[in-house]
Amino acid sequence: MRILFAGGGTAGHINPALAIAGYVREKNPKAEILFVGNRGGMEERLVPKAGFKMEFITISGFKRQISLNALKENIKTVKRTFSSSKESKKIIEDFRPDICVGTGGYVSGPVLRTAAKMGIPTIIHEQNAYPGVTNKMLAKSAKRVMLAVKDAEKYLDKKCNYVVTGNPVRSEIIKADKEAARKELGLDERPVVLSFGGSLGARKINEGVAKLIARSGRDGKYQHIHGYGKYGLWFPDLVKEKGAVIKECPNLDVREYIDNMATCMAAADIVISRAGAITLSEIQALGKPAILIPSPNVAENHQYHNAMALVNNKAAEIIEEKDLTEDLVIEKVDGLLQNPEKLAEYSANSRKMAIIDANERIYSVIRQILGSI
């Protein structure tokens, strides 16, 4: 079994590919696996760290702004589209894969397109409720289109051969236990709120939860874990302006980065976050009610569609950035935590949406395709 993976640009495209590849290696230690990525992208660091071999092509995405610099970059992208196809062909000829797996991002475009032209079966995995441009384009020639959520189906060509597999979820998330997690974190029976905006941080989320955290620091009503991110070092001062000194409040756990997310999420009664596909899959796996604040600065506004998949199933609340205020965050949090029946309903509905055997489903698709050629 020789598998070529192509995907990159963001952790949302890379981590699913790594999870799939890791599961394949676990099930079939003799499988030969190669990744193709874009030099300078996150994949250049993450893939070798996970123990996989990697080759590179040079590709970039089109700029949507109207400016001279954007025009120059788009001309470069057009040239790279042709050169990356040649690079992809050489990698494919040298590696001779049995199947190519794409997980999104513009790096997967030339690789899977070239593989399909060479008669090599391709499959793609779409993590979001609203498929990205690259995956929409590749879906028509793919042997199978694997979806994280069924909602994505309506945005694809009806002729596509799709199957719902879910997103790969880390085993530590699936195995996490609420009571054990609370004990490990030294938390008591009071409600626990978890909020974060990613490793870099999200200014709007930081500003949105500051008043809530300051209030909890003063009245001790809730326990709160918050990750403000690399670019949010100013956050403790903002909370101080709102009336609480974090270091003096034992019920507040505020830090730059949450490196034990599985434990913190398991301990939480409610999660406040962006609506990235993998984060939502983890929230669902643990059955956590959520208040989602989708980033508007992503392709095709896909985080909004991700969030609405949960909202429509009564598993989460949504606050769009244009509507975000400190008071609205407090209103939403109190509205859930002070209504046990609603909290339980959201928790149950969230867990119903979870697909915790995504790795096995995806591996089965790979085996099916290989068995048919």
Protein Blocks (a to p, Z undefined) as FASTA:
>chain_A
ZZddddehiaklmmmmmmmmmmmmmmmmmbccdddddehiaklmmmmmnopacddddddd
ddfbdcfklmmmmmmmmmmmmmmmmmmmmmmmmnopabdcdeejjklmmmmmmmmmnopa
cddddfbfbdcfklmmmmmmpmbdcdfbfklmmmpcfkbccddebjaddfklmmpcfklm
mmmnopafbdcddddebjnopfklmmmmmmmmmmmmmnomaccdddebjmlmmmmmmmmm
nopafklmmkbccdfbdcblmlmmmmpmbdcddfdfklmmmmmmnopacdddddfkbghh
lmmmmmmmmmmnopaccddfklgcfklmmmmmmmmmmmmklmmmmmmmmmmmpcfklmmm
mmmmmmmmmmmZZ
